[in-house]
Amino acid sequence: MDRAEMAQFLRSRRNGIQPHDVGLEAGTRRRTPGLRREEVARLAGMSVDYYIRLEQGRGPRPSRQILASLARALRLTEDERAYLYNVAGEPVGPPVGPPHEVPAGILHLLDRLDDTPAYVLSAEHEVLAWNALAAALIADFSTMAPKDRNVMRWFFGPDTDERLEQDEEYLAFARDSVADLRAAAGRYPDDPGIRDLVAELTAKSGLFRRLWAEHRVEVRRSNTKRMVHPVVGPLELHCDVLLVPEKDQKVVLYTAAPGTASHEALKLLRVVGIQSLTTP
């Protein structure tokens, strides 16, 4: 534990937060540039004396629970939180499971892409957020339970294995998806959700069992997709995957070259919207 560095870091973060940032009244006789020590202690749920000793570089080594409370009270970013844990001698381990909270900026991006189908995937391939055109292109995700929004569950099963085996493009996509899921399983070895998903797919899909046994590891990236939409017909779309590293999520976007039949079909789909679409 680097007590001196931790003390300086806590002081600098406390001085950088204004009372209104945390819902406190500033008052008229405030002499500190940011929060008072007693205010941080109250926000963190600890005694003032204990917090003062931390800022003075003395006192007992803080527990992980105390560090989590300080990170929350001081509104630390993910990078700042990791730094606090490190200087306290308590390195942050990997998260137990894939994050499911989509950043506000990504949600705003989806809303602005009103002419491009786009959705957000978690590390275990669950659709977390989507825009209206993605719902019109793929399925009305709002009618599904979160578990049923998992792309891998749509993709592998007794009813799809034979078709995937006979289509080289879809087989390549299936192989890439399994390699991506194996990479996620390596990042989250203790996550029961990924373990259960792998067990479920192994039990119901011979193709998944074969691809999983290849032990390929690769993060999924961009490709080309062909599909037939029940309303606008055949589509050939470029599928771009943008990584959101801090949340281990992917933004998937579908675009078509201007002037092509697929581009015109996407424009029509934007007008038509969600019809009586079945689950993929």
KOLDO-977160 format. One record per residue (C-alpha): x, y, z; residue in one letter. Coordinates in pm, 1 decimal, padded with zeros to 6 digits, always signed. Layout:
N
<site><c1>X</c1><c2>Y</c2><c3>Z</c3><r>A</r></site>
...
//
This chain:
280
<site><c1>+00000.0</c1><c2>+00000.0</c2><c3>+00000.0</c3><r>M</r></site>
<site><c1>+00134.5</c1><c2>+00341.8</c2><c3>-00101.7</c3><r>D</r></site>
<site><c1>-00011.5</c1><c2>+00550.1</c2><c3>+00180.8</c3><r>R</r></site>
<site><c1>+00135.3</c1><c2>+00883.1</c2><c3>+00069.2</c3><r>A</r></site>
<site><c1>+00012.0</c1><c2>+00850.0</c2><c3>-00288.3</c3><r>E</r></site>
<site><c1>-00330.3</c1><c2>+00732.7</c2><c3>-00174.5</c3><r>M</r></site>
<site><c1>-00360.1</c1><c2>+01032.4</c2><c3>+00058.9</c3><r>A</r></site>
<site><c1>-00268.0</c1><c2>+01277.1</c2><c3>-00218.6</c3><r>Q</r></site>
<site><c1>-00501.9</c1><c2>+01108.1</c2><c3>-00463.9</c3><r>F</r></site>
<site><c1>-00797.6</c1><c2>+01124.1</c2><c3>-00224.3</c3><r>L</r></site>
<site><c1>-00734.0</c1><c2>+01495.0</c2><c3>-00158.0</c3><r>R</r></site>
<site><c1>-00709.7</c1><c2>+01574.9</c2><c3>-00527.7</c3><r>S</r></site>
<site><c1>-01035.3</c1><c2>+01392.8</c2><c3>-00609.5</c3><r>R</r></site>
<site><c1>-01216.3</c1><c2>+01552.2</c2><c3>-00314.3</c3><r>R</r></site>
<site><c1>-01103.9</c1><c2>+01898.1</c2><c3>-00423.5</c3><r>N</r></site>
<site><c1>-01229.9</c1><c2>+01833.0</c2><c3>-00777.2</c3><r>G</r></site>
<site><c1>-01591.1</c1><c2>+01766.6</c2><c3>-00677.8</c3><r>I</r></site>
<site><c1>-01837.6</c1><c2>+02047.9</c2><c3>-00616.3</c3><r>Q</r></site>
<site><c1>-02120.4</c1><c2>+02007.7</c2><c3>-00360.7</c3><r>P</r></site>
<site><c1>-02389.0</c1><c2>+02032.0</c2><c3>-00629.7</c3><r>H</r></site>
<site><c1>-02225.1</c1><c2>+01736.2</c2><c3>-00809.9</c3><r>D</r></site>
<site><c1>-02333.7</c1><c2>+01511.5</c2><c3>-00524.0</c3><r>V</r></site>
<site><c1>-02657.9</c1><c2>+01687.4</c2><c3>-00429.9</c3><r>G</r></site>
<site><c1>-02521.5</c1><c2>+01898.5</c2><c3>-00141.6</c3><r>L</r></site>
<site><c1>-02576.8</c1><c2>+02266.4</c2><c3>-00066.9</c3><r>E</r></site>
<site><c1>-02263.5</c1><c2>+02475.2</c2><c3>-00107.1</c3><r>A</r></site>
<site><c1>-02348.3</c1><c2>+02724.5</c2><c3>+00168.6</c3><r>G</r></site>
<site><c1>-02191.6</c1><c2>+03070.6</c2><c3>+00206.2</c3><r>T</r></site>
<site><c1>-01887.8</c1><c2>+03000.7</c2><c3>+00427.3</c3><r>R</r></site>
<site><c1>-01715.2</c1><c2>+02727.6</c2><c3>+00230.5</c3><r>R</r></site>
<site><c1>-01338.0</c1><c2>+02768.5</c2><c3>+00226.2</c3><r>R</r></site>
<site><c1>-01241.1</c1><c2>+02438.5</c2><c3>+00062.0</c3><r>T</r></site>
<site><c1>-01220.3</c1><c2>+02419.9</c2><c3>-00320.5</c3><r>P</r></site>
<site><c1>-01435.2</c1><c2>+02107.3</c2><c3>-00331.4</c3><r>G</r></site>
<site><c1>-01603.0</c1><c2>+01884.9</c2><c3>-00074.5</c3><r>L</r></site>
<site><c1>-01522.7</c1><c2>+01892.8</c2><c3>+00294.5</c3><r>R</r></site>
<site><c1>-01372.8</c1><c2>+01583.0</c2><c3>+00452.3</c3><r>R</r></site>
<site><c1>-01680.5</c1><c2>+01527.2</c2><c3>+00665.5</c3><r>E</r></site>
<site><c1>-01897.1</c1><c2>+01539.0</c2><c3>+00352.7</c3><r>E</r></site>
<site><c1>-01692.0</c1><c2>+01266.2</c2><c3>+00182.2</c3><r>V</r></site>
<site><c1>-01705.8</c1><c2>+01057.3</c2><c3>+00499.9</c3><r>A</r></site>
<site><c1>-02083.0</c1><c2>+01093.1</c2><c3>+00516.3</c3><r>R</r></site>
<site><c1>-02125.5</c1><c2>+01004.9</c2><c3>+00148.4</c3><r>L</r></site>
<site><c1>-01900.3</c1><c2>+00701.1</c2><c3>+00192.6</c3><r>A</r></site>
<site><c1>-02070.5</c1><c2>+00585.6</c2><c3>+00512.4</c3><r>G</r></site>
<site><c1>-01759.5</c1><c2>+00597.8</c2><c3>+00734.5</c3><r>M</r></site>
<site><c1>-01643.6</c1><c2>+00799.2</c2><c3>+01033.6</c3><r>S</r></site>
<site><c1>-01487.9</c1><c2>+01138.2</c2><c3>+00974.7</c3><r>V</r></site>
<site><c1>-01186.7</c1><c2>+01040.5</c2><c3>+01184.3</c3><r>D</r></site>
<site><c1>-01120.9</c1><c2>+00734.5</c2><c3>+00969.6</c3><r>Y</r></site>
<site><c1>-01136.8</c1><c2>+00933.6</c2><c3>+00646.7</c3><r>Y</r></site>
<site><c1>-00908.9</c1><c2>+01205.8</c2><c3>+00787.7</c3><r>I</r></site>
<site><c1>-00649.5</c1><c2>+00942.6</c2><c3>+00875.7</c3><r>R</r></site>
<site><c1>-00663.0</c1><c2>+00809.9</c2><c3>+00518.9</c3><r>L</r></site>
<site><c1>-00597.1</c1><c2>+01157.7</c2><c3>+00380.1</c3><r>E</r></site>
<site><c1>-00310.3</c1><c2>+01196.9</c2><c3>+00624.2</c3><r>Q</r></site>
<site><c1>-00145.9</c1><c2>+00873.3</c2><c3>+00513.4</c3><r>G</r></site>
<site><c1>-00197.2</c1><c2>+00686.2</c2><c3>+00838.1</c3><r>R</r></site>
<site><c1>-00444.3</c1><c2>+00447.4</c2><c3>+00989.4</c3><r>G</r></site>
<site><c1>-00536.8</c1><c2>+00088.3</c2><c3>+00894.9</c3><r>P</r></site>
<site><c1>-00530.2</c1><c2>-00045.9</c2><c3>+00542.7</c3><r>R</r></site>
<site><c1>-00878.4</c1><c2>+00006.9</c2><c3>+00389.3</c3><r>P</r></site>
<site><c1>-01083.9</c1><c2>-00295.7</c2><c3>+00295.0</c3><r>S</r></site>
<site><c1>-01225.7</c1><c2>-00348.3</c2><c3>-00054.9</c3><r>R</r></site>
<site><c1>-01565.2</c1><c2>-00247.2</c2><c3>+00082.4</c3><r>Q</r></site>
<site><c1>-01422.1</c1><c2>+00084.0</c2><c3>+00206.7</c3><r>I</r></site>
<site><c1>-01249.4</c1><c2>+00142.8</c2><c3>-00126.8</c3><r>L</r></site>
<site><c1>-01575.1</c1><c2>+00078.2</c2><c3>-00313.7</c3><r>A</r></site>
<site><c1>-01753.9</c1><c2>+00329.7</c2><c3>-00087.4</c3><r>S</r></site>
<site><c1>-01483.8</c1><c2>+00591.9</c2><c3>-00148.3</c3><r>L</r></site>
<site><c1>-01495.2</c1><c2>+00536.8</c2><c3>-00524.3</c3><r>A</r></site>
<site><c1>-01871.4</c1><c2>+00587.7</c2><c3>-00519.6</c3><r>R</r></site>
<site><c1>-01857.3</c1><c2>+00895.7</c2><c3>-00293.1</c3><r>A</r></site>
<site><c1>-01582.6</c1><c2>+01061.0</c2><c3>-00499.1</c3><r>L</r></site>
<site><c1>-01752.2</c1><c2>+00978.6</c2><c3>-00832.7</c3><r>R</r></site>
<site><c1>-01439.6</c1><c2>+00807.3</c2><c3>-00962.2</c3><r>L</r></site>
<site><c1>-01418.9</c1><c2>+00692.1</c2><c3>-01321.2</c3><r>T</r></site>
<site><c1>-01335.8</c1><c2>+00327.6</c2><c3>-01395.4</c3><r>E</r></site>
<site><c1>-00969.2</c1><c2>+00420.4</c2><c3>-01448.8</c3><r>D</r></site>
<site><c1>-00955.6</c1><c2>+00625.9</c2><c3>-01127.6</c3><r>E</r></site>
<site><c1>-01124.9</c1><c2>+00346.7</c2><c3>-00933.6</c3><r>R</r></site>
<site><c1>-00868.9</c1><c2>+00093.8</c2><c3>-01056.7</c3><r>A</r></site>
<site><c1>-00588.0</c1><c2>+00332.6</c2><c3>-00958.6</c3><r>Y</r></site>
<site><c1>-00730.4</c1><c2>+00377.0</c2><c3>-00607.2</c3><r>L</r></site>
<site><c1>-00744.6</c1><c2>+00000.5</c2><c3>-00557.6</c3><r>Y</r></site>
<site><c1>-00390.3</c1><c2>-00041.9</c2><c3>-00687.6</c3><r>N</r></site>
<site><c1>-00229.4</c1><c2>+00219.4</c2><c3>-00461.2</c3><r>V</r></site>
<site><c1>-00422.8</c1><c2>+00069.6</c2><c3>-00168.4</c3><r>A</r></site>
<site><c1>-00264.9</c1><c2>-00268.5</c2><c3>-00243.4</c3><r>G</r></site>
<site><c1>-00594.7</c1><c2>-00422.0</c2><c3>-00356.3</c3><r>E</r></site>
<site><c1>-00574.7</c1><c2>-00461.6</c2><c3>-00736.2</c3><r>P</r></site>
<site><c1>-00911.0</c1><c2>-00475.6</c2><c3>-00908.6</c3><r>V</r></site>
<site><c1>-00978.9</c1><c2>-00822.7</c2><c3>-01043.1</c3><r>G</r></site>
<site><c1>-01179.3</c1><c2>-00893.3</c2><c3>-01356.3</c3><r>P</r></site>
<site><c1>-01554.0</c1><c2>-00842.6</c2><c3>-01323.4</c3><r>P</r></site>
<site><c1>-01746.4</c1><c2>-01154.0</c2><c3>-01230.0</c3><r>V</r></site>
<site><c1>-01962.5</c1><c2>-01129.7</c2><c3>-01541.4</c3><r>G</r></site>
<site><c1>-02002.3</c1><c2>-00920.5</c2><c3>-01856.8</c3><r>P</r></site>
<site><c1>-02132.7</c1><c2>-00565.4</c2><c3>-01793.4</c3><r>P</r></site>
<site><c1>-02492.0</c1><c2>-00509.8</c2><c3>-01908.6</c3><r>H</r></site>
<site><c1>-02523.3</c1><c2>-00134.7</c2><c3>-01848.2</c3><r>E</r></site>
<site><c1>-02497.2</c1><c2>+00045.7</c2><c3>-02183.1</c3><r>V</r></site>
<site><c1>-02323.0</c1><c2>+00386.8</c2><c3>-02163.0</c3><r>P</r></site>
<site><c1>-02553.0</c1><c2>+00686.2</c2><c3>-02213.9</c3><r>A</r></site>
<site><c1>-02341.8</c1><c2>+00807.2</c2><c3>-02506.5</c3><r>G</r></site>
<site><c1>-02394.8</c1><c2>+00478.3</c2><c3>-02690.4</c3><r>I</r></site>
<site><c1>-02770.6</c1><c2>+00497.8</c2><c3>-02632.9</c3><r>L</r></site>
<site><c1>-02771.8</c1><c2>+00850.7</c2><c3>-02777.7</c3><r>H</r></site>
<site><c1>-02575.1</c1><c2>+00721.5</c2><c3>-03077.3</c3><r>L</r></site>
<site><c1>-02837.6</c1><c2>+00453.6</c2><c3>-03144.6</c3><r>L</r></site>
<site><c1>-03114.3</c1><c2>+00713.0</c2><c3>-03138.0</c3><r>D</r></site>
<site><c1>-02931.1</c1><c2>+00935.8</c2><c3>-03386.6</c3><r>R</r></site>
<site><c1>-02876.8</c1><c2>+00649.5</c2><c3>-03632.2</c3><r>L</r></site>
<site><c1>-03234.4</c1><c2>+00657.7</c2><c3>-03758.0</c3><r>D</r></site>
<site><c1>-03134.7</c1><c2>+00536.8</c2><c3>-04107.3</c3><r>D</r></site>
<site><c1>-02899.8</c1><c2>+00258.7</c2><c3>-03991.8</c3><r>T</r></site>
<site><c1>-03002.3</c1><c2>-00058.7</c2><c3>-03807.3</c3><r>P</r></site>
<site><c1>-02785.6</c1><c2>-00077.9</c2><c3>-03495.4</c3><r>A</r></site>
<site><c1>-02782.3</c1><c2>-00267.6</c2><c3>-03168.6</c3><r>Y</r></site>
<site><c1>-02549.5</c1><c2>-00332.4</c2><c3>-02872.8</c3><r>V</r></site>
<site><c1>-02422.8</c1><c2>-00680.5</c2><c3>-02784.7</c3><r>L</r></site>
<site><c1>-02285.3</c1><c2>-00792.4</c2><c3>-02450.0</c3><r>S</r></site>
<site><c1>-01983.4</c1><c2>-01021.9</c2><c3>-02429.7</c3><r>A</r></site>
<site><c1>-02214.1</c1><c2>-01325.5</c2><c3>-02415.4</c3><r>E</r></site>
<site><c1>-02400.2</c1><c2>-01203.9</c2><c3>-02728.5</c3><r>H</r></site>
<site><c1>-02712.1</c1><c2>-01071.1</c2><c3>-02557.5</c3><r>E</r></site>
<site><c1>-02880.1</c1><c2>-00777.0</c2><c3>-02732.6</c3><r>V</r></site>
<site><c1>-02879.5</c1><c2>-00500.2</c2><c3>-02469.6</c3><r>L</r></site>
<site><c1>-03008.1</c1><c2>-00200.2</c2><c3>-02667.2</c3><r>A</r></site>
<site><c1>-03128.2</c1><c2>-00130.1</c2><c3>-03019.9</c3><r>W</r></site>
<site><c1>-03280.1</c1><c2>+00136.0</c2><c3>-03240.4</c3><r>N</r></site>
<site><c1>-03612.4</c1><c2>+00124.1</c2><c3>-03424.4</c3><r>A</r></site>
<site><c1>-03462.3</c1><c2>+00019.8</c2><c3>-03757.1</c3><r>L</r></site>
<site><c1>-03278.0</c1><c2>-00274.2</c2><c3>-03598.6</c3><r>A</r></site>
<site><c1>-03609.3</c1><c2>-00392.0</c2><c3>-03454.3</c3><r>A</r></site>
<site><c1>-03769.3</c1><c2>-00359.4</c2><c3>-03798.3</c3><r>A</r></site>
<site><c1>-03483.2</c1><c2>-00548.6</c2><c3>-03965.3</c3><r>L</r></site>
<site><c1>-03431.7</c1><c2>-00831.6</c2><c3>-03715.9</c3><r>I</r></site>
<site><c1>-03708.1</c1><c2>-00862.3</c2><c3>-03454.5</c3><r>A</r></site>
<site><c1>-03905.0</c1><c2>-00658.6</c2><c3>-03203.0</c3><r>D</r></site>
<site><c1>-03665.3</c1><c2>-00710.3</c2><c3>-02912.6</c3><r>F</r></site>
<site><c1>-03898.4</c1><c2>-00527.4</c2><c3>-02673.6</c3><r>S</r></site>
<site><c1>-04137.2</c1><c2>-00823.7</c2><c3>-02677.2</c3><r>T</r></site>
<site><c1>-03867.1</c1><c2>-01071.1</c2><c3>-02568.5</c3><r>M</r></site>
<site><c1>-03734.9</c1><c2>-01166.1</c2><c3>-02227.8</c3><r>A</r></site>
<site><c1>-03364.4</c1><c2>-01070.6</c2><c3>-02189.5</c3><r>P</r></site>
<site><c1>-03259.7</c1><c2>-01437.1</c2><c3>-02206.8</c3><r>K</r></site>
<site><c1>-03437.1</c1><c2>-01473.9</c2><c3>-02541.3</c3><r>D</r></site>
<site><c1>-03243.2</c1><c2>-01183.0</c2><c3>-02691.5</c3><r>R</r></site>
<site><c1>-02925.7</c1><c2>-01389.1</c2><c3>-02706.4</c3><r>N</r></site>
<site><c1>-02803.1</c1><c2>-01415.3</c2><c3>-03065.6</c3><r>V</r></site>
<site><c1>-02628.6</c1><c2>-01747.7</c2><c3>-03003.7</c3><r>M</r></site>
<site><c1>-02955.0</c1><c2>-01906.4</c2><c3>-02890.9</c3><r>R</r></site>
<site><c1>-03118.0</c1><c2>-01800.2</c2><c3>-03219.8</c3><r>W</r></site>
<site><c1>-02826.7</c1><c2>-01925.8</c2><c3>-03421.5</c3><r>F</r></site>
<site><c1>-02763.8</c1><c2>-02278.4</c2><c3>-03293.1</c3><r>F</r></site>
<site><c1>-03016.6</c1><c2>-02557.4</c2><c3>-03255.9</c3><r>G</r></site>
<site><c1>-03158.0</c1><c2>-02873.3</c2><c3>-03412.6</c3><r>P</r></site>
<site><c1>-03362.9</c1><c2>-02667.4</c2><c3>-03659.8</c3><r>D</r></site>
<site><c1>-03071.3</c1><c2>-02454.8</c2><c3>-03783.6</c3><r>T</r></site>
<site><c1>-02766.8</c1><c2>-02683.8</c2><c3>-03784.2</c3><r>D</r></site>
<site><c1>-02832.8</c1><c2>-02839.4</c2><c3>-04124.0</c3><r>E</r></site>
<site><c1>-02894.8</c1><c2>-02502.8</c2><c3>-04294.1</c3><r>R</r></site>
<site><c1>-02578.8</c1><c2>-02352.1</c2><c3>-04140.8</c3><r>L</r></site>
<site><c1>-02369.6</c1><c2>-02651.5</c2><c3>-04247.8</c3><r>E</r></site>
<site><c1>-02481.6</c1><c2>-02605.2</c2><c3>-04610.5</c3><r>Q</r></site>
<site><c1>-02424.2</c1><c2>-02227.6</c2><c3>-04628.5</c3><r>D</r></site>
<site><c1>-02054.1</c1><c2>-02133.9</c2><c3>-04632.4</c3><r>E</r></site>
<site><c1>-02121.2</c1><c2>-01771.4</c2><c3>-04540.7</c3><r>E</r></site>
<site><c1>-02334.9</c1><c2>-01856.5</c2><c3>-04238.4</c3><r>Y</r></site>
<site><c1>-02097.3</c1><c2>-02134.5</c2><c3>-04136.4</c3><r>L</r></site>
<site><c1>-01808.8</c1><c2>-01885.3</c2><c3>-04133.9</c3><r>A</r></site>
<site><c1>-02020.3</c1><c2>-01645.8</c2><c3>-03925.6</c3><r>F</r></site>
<site><c1>-02108.8</c1><c2>-01927.8</c2><c3>-03686.2</c3><r>A</r></site>
<site><c1>-01741.8</c1><c2>-02021.1</c2><c3>-03647.4</c3><r>R</r></site>
<site><c1>-01646.3</c1><c2>-01657.5</c2><c3>-03577.1</c3><r>D</r></site>
<site><c1>-01928.9</c1><c2>-01623.6</c2><c3>-03323.3</c3><r>S</r></site>
<site><c1>-01819.5</c1><c2>-01934.7</c2><c3>-03134.3</c3><r>V</r></site>
<site><c1>-01459.0</c1><c2>-01811.9</c2><c3>-03130.9</c3><r>A</r></site>
<site><c1>-01581.3</c1><c2>-01479.6</c2><c3>-02989.5</c3><r>D</r></site>
<site><c1>-01785.5</c1><c2>-01656.4</c2><c3>-02719.4</c3><r>L</r></site>
<site><c1>-01482.0</c1><c2>-01865.0</c2><c3>-02621.2</c3><r>R</r></site>
<site><c1>-01280.0</c1><c2>-01544.3</c2><c3>-02585.7</c3><r>A</r></site>
<site><c1>-01552.1</c1><c2>-01407.8</c2><c3>-02355.2</c3><r>A</r></site>
<site><c1>-01548.4</c1><c2>-01731.0</c2><c3>-02152.7</c3><r>A</r></site>
<site><c1>-01177.2</c1><c2>-01676.4</c2><c3>-02099.3</c3><r>G</r></site>
<site><c1>-01231.5</c1><c2>-01320.3</c2><c3>-01978.4</c3><r>R</r></site>
<site><c1>-01511.0</c1><c2>-01424.9</c2><c3>-01739.5</c3><r>Y</r></site>
<site><c1>-01419.1</c1><c2>-01774.6</c2><c3>-01619.7</c3><r>P</r></site>
<site><c1>-01647.3</c1><c2>-01752.9</c2><c3>-01315.6</c3><r>D</r></site>
<site><c1>-01958.5</c1><c2>-01618.4</c2><c3>-01487.9</c3><r>D</r></site>
<site><c1>-02247.6</c1><c2>-01867.1</c2><c3>-01451.0</c3><r>P</r></site>
<site><c1>-02438.0</c1><c2>-01705.7</c2><c3>-01739.6</c3><r>G</r></site>
<site><c1>-02168.9</c1><c2>-01790.0</c2><c3>-01995.9</c3><r>I</r></site>
<site><c1>-02117.6</c1><c2>-02137.6</c2><c3>-01849.6</c3><r>R</r></site>
<site><c1>-02491.7</c1><c2>-02208.7</c2><c3>-01869.6</c3><r>D</r></site>
<site><c1>-02511.1</c1><c2>-02075.2</c2><c3>-02225.7</c3><r>L</r></site>
<site><c1>-02222.9</c1><c2>-02296.3</c2><c3>-02341.5</c3><r>V</r></site>
<site><c1>-02378.4</c1><c2>-02599.7</c2><c3>-02169.5</c3><r>A</r></site>
<site><c1>-02718.0</c1><c2>-02529.6</c2><c3>-02328.3</c3><r>E</r></site>
<site><c1>-02576.5</c1><c2>-02486.8</c2><c3>-02679.5</c3><r>L</r></site>
<site><c1>-02355.3</c1><c2>-02793.0</c2><c3>-02640.8</c3><r>T</r></site>
<site><c1>-02658.3</c1><c2>-03001.3</c2><c3>-02548.2</c3><r>A</r></site>
<site><c1>-02885.2</c1><c2>-02887.7</c2><c3>-02830.4</c3><r>K</r></site>
<site><c1>-02651.7</c1><c2>-02823.5</c2><c3>-03125.4</c3><r>S</r></site>
<site><c1>-02411.2</c1><c2>-03067.2</c2><c3>-03286.2</c3><r>G</r></site>
<site><c1>-02263.0</c1><c2>-02785.6</c2><c3>-03492.4</c3><r>L</r></site>
<site><c1>-02190.4</c1><c2>-02580.4</c2><c3>-03181.5</c3><r>F</r></site>
<site><c1>-02023.1</c1><c2>-02883.9</c2><c3>-03018.7</c3><r>R</r></site>
<site><c1>-01798.8</c1><c2>-02927.2</c2><c3>-03321.8</c3><r>R</r></site>
<site><c1>-01705.2</c1><c2>-02558.8</c2><c3>-03346.9</c3><r>L</r></site>
<site><c1>-01650.8</c1><c2>-02525.9</c2><c3>-02970.3</c3><r>W</r></site>
<site><c1>-01414.8</c1><c2>-02824.4</c2><c3>-02984.6</c3><r>A</r></site>
<site><c1>-01195.5</c1><c2>-02634.7</c2><c3>-03234.7</c3><r>E</r></site>
<site><c1>-01084.4</c1><c2>-02404.1</c2><c3>-02949.3</c3><r>H</r></site>
<site><c1>-01059.9</c1><c2>-02101.8</c2><c3>-03179.1</c3><r>R</r></site>
<site><c1>-01035.0</c1><c2>-01768.6</c2><c3>-02994.1</c3><r>V</r></site>
<site><c1>-01105.0</c1><c2>-01446.9</c2><c3>-03183.4</c3><r>E</r></site>
<site><c1>-01302.5</c1><c2>-01131.2</c2><c3>-03109.8</c3><r>V</r></site>
<site><c1>-01580.0</c1><c2>-01090.0</c2><c3>-03365.3</c3><r>R</r></site>
<site><c1>-01530.7</c1><c2>-00811.0</c2><c3>-03617.4</c3><r>R</r></site>
<site><c1>-01691.2</c1><c2>-00684.6</c2><c3>-03937.6</c3><r>S</r></site>
<site><c1>-01832.0</c1><c2>-00902.3</c2><c3>-04216.9</c3><r>N</r></site>
<site><c1>-02096.8</c1><c2>-00914.4</c2><c3>-04491.2</c3><r>T</r></site>
<site><c1>-02443.5</c1><c2>-01053.9</c2><c3>-04429.1</c3><r>K</r></site>
<site><c1>-02715.5</c1><c2>-01169.8</c2><c3>-04665.9</c3><r>R</r></site>
<site><c1>-03070.0</c1><c2>-01211.8</c2><c3>-04543.5</c3><r>M</r></site>
<site><c1>-03426.9</c1><c2>-01217.4</c2><c3>-04668.8</c3><r>V</r></site>
<site><c1>-03662.4</c1><c2>-00981.0</c2><c3>-04489.0</c3><r>H</r></site>
<site><c1>-04032.6</c1><c2>-01080.5</c2><c3>-04486.3</c3><r>P</r></site>
<site><c1>-04140.9</c1><c2>-00733.1</c2><c3>-04601.3</c3><r>V</r></site>
<site><c1>-03863.0</c1><c2>-00574.1</c2><c3>-04813.3</c3><r>V</r></site>
<site><c1>-03708.7</c1><c2>-00892.2</c2><c3>-04950.2</c3><r>G</r></site>
<site><c1>-03341.5</c1><c2>-00986.7</c2><c3>-05008.1</c3><r>P</r></site>
<site><c1>-03071.5</c1><c2>-00774.4</c2><c3>-04845.7</c3><r>L</r></site>
<site><c1>-02692.9</c1><c2>-00773.9</c2><c3>-04872.6</c3><r>E</r></site>
<site><c1>-02554.9</c1><c2>-00565.6</c2><c3>-04585.8</c3><r>L</r></site>
<site><c1>-02215.0</c1><c2>-00476.1</c2><c3>-04453.3</c3><r>H</r></site>
<site><c1>-02200.3</c1><c2>-00555.4</c2><c3>-04080.7</c3><r>C</r></site>
<site><c1>-01960.5</c1><c2>-00326.9</c2><c3>-03890.6</c3><r>D</r></site>
<site><c1>-01868.6</c1><c2>-00399.4</c2><c3>-03528.9</c3><r>V</r></site>
<site><c1>-01751.6</c1><c2>-00111.5</c2><c3>-03309.4</c3><r>L</r></site>
<site><c1>-01595.9</c1><c2>-00205.5</c2><c3>-02976.2</c3><r>L</r></site>
<site><c1>-01687.9</c1><c2>-00035.3</c2><c3>-02646.9</c3><r>V</r></site>
<site><c1>-01379.3</c1><c2>-00146.0</c2><c3>-02448.9</c3><r>P</r></site>
<site><c1>-01470.9</c1><c2>-00003.5</c2><c3>-02107.6</c3><r>E</r></site>
<site><c1>-01792.8</c1><c2>-00207.7</c2><c3>-02103.7</c3><r>K</r></site>
<site><c1>-01672.7</c1><c2>-00503.5</c2><c3>-02312.4</c3><r>D</r></site>
<site><c1>-01965.3</c1><c2>-00447.7</c2><c3>-02549.4</c3><r>Q</r></site>
<site><c1>-02005.3</c1><c2>-00422.5</c2><c3>-02925.9</c3><r>K</r></site>
<site><c1>-02212.6</c1><c2>-00184.3</c2><c3>-03136.5</c3><r>V</r></site>
<site><c1>-02328.5</c1><c2>-00370.7</c2><c3>-03447.5</c3><r>V</r></site>
<site><c1>-02432.5</c1><c2>-00159.3</c2><c3>-03747.8</c3><r>L</r></site>
<site><c1>-02583.3</c1><c2>-00270.4</c2><c3>-04079.7</c3><r>Y</r></site>
<site><c1>-02525.3</c1><c2>-00056.3</c2><c3>-04388.3</c3><r>T</r></site>
<site><c1>-02570.3</c1><c2>-00096.1</c2><c3>-04763.9</c3><r>A</r></site>
<site><c1>-02380.9</c1><c2>+00068.6</c2><c3>-05047.1</c3><r>A</r></site>
<site><c1>-02568.0</c1><c2>+00373.9</c2><c3>-05183.0</c3><r>P</r></site>
<site><c1>-02753.3</c1><c2>+00308.7</c2><c3>-05505.3</c3><r>G</r></site>
<site><c1>-02788.8</c1><c2>-00064.8</c2><c3>-05448.5</c3><r>T</r></site>
<site><c1>-03115.8</c1><c2>-00254.3</c2><c3>-05415.7</c3><r>A</r></site>
<site><c1>-03032.6</c1><c2>-00323.7</c2><c3>-05051.3</c3><r>S</r></site>
<site><c1>-02989.1</c1><c2>+00047.5</c2><c3>-04982.6</c3><r>H</r></site>
<site><c1>-03331.8</c1><c2>+00117.4</c2><c3>-05131.0</c3><r>E</r></site>
<site><c1>-03479.2</c1><c2>-00169.9</c2><c3>-04930.3</c3><r>A</r></site>
<site><c1>-03340.3</c1><c2>-00021.3</c2><c3>-04606.3</c3><r>L</r></site>
<site><c1>-03500.7</c1><c2>+00312.8</c2><c3>-04692.0</c3><r>K</r></site>
<site><c1>-03832.3</c1><c2>+00135.7</c2><c3>-04748.5</c3><r>L</r></site>
<site><c1>-03792.8</c1><c2>-00051.6</c2><c3>-04420.6</c3><r>L</r></site>
<site><c1>-03745.5</c1><c2>+00277.7</c2><c3>-04239.8</c3><r>R</r></site>
<site><c1>-04089.8</c1><c2>+00383.5</c2><c3>-04365.8</c3><r>V</r></site>
<site><c1>-04260.7</c1><c2>+00048.9</c2><c3>-04310.7</c3><r>V</r></site>
<site><c1>-04126.4</c1><c2>-00002.1</c2><c3>-03958.1</c3><r>G</r></site>
<site><c1>-04204.3</c1><c2>-00305.3</c2><c3>-03746.7</c3><r>I</r></site>
<site><c1>-04452.3</c1><c2>-00541.2</c2><c3>-03907.7</c3><r>Q</r></site>
<site><c1>-04574.0</c1><c2>-00871.6</c2><c3>-03766.3</c3><r>S</r></site>
<site><c1>-04224.2</c1><c2>-01014.8</c2><c3>-03751.3</c3><r>L</r></site>
<site><c1>-04145.4</c1><c2>-01353.1</c2><c3>-03603.4</c3><r>T</r></site>
<site><c1>-03857.6</c1><c2>-01427.2</c2><c3>-03368.1</c3><r>T</r></site>
<site><c1>-03541.7</c1><c2>-01506.7</c2><c3>-03568.5</c3><r>P</r></site>
//
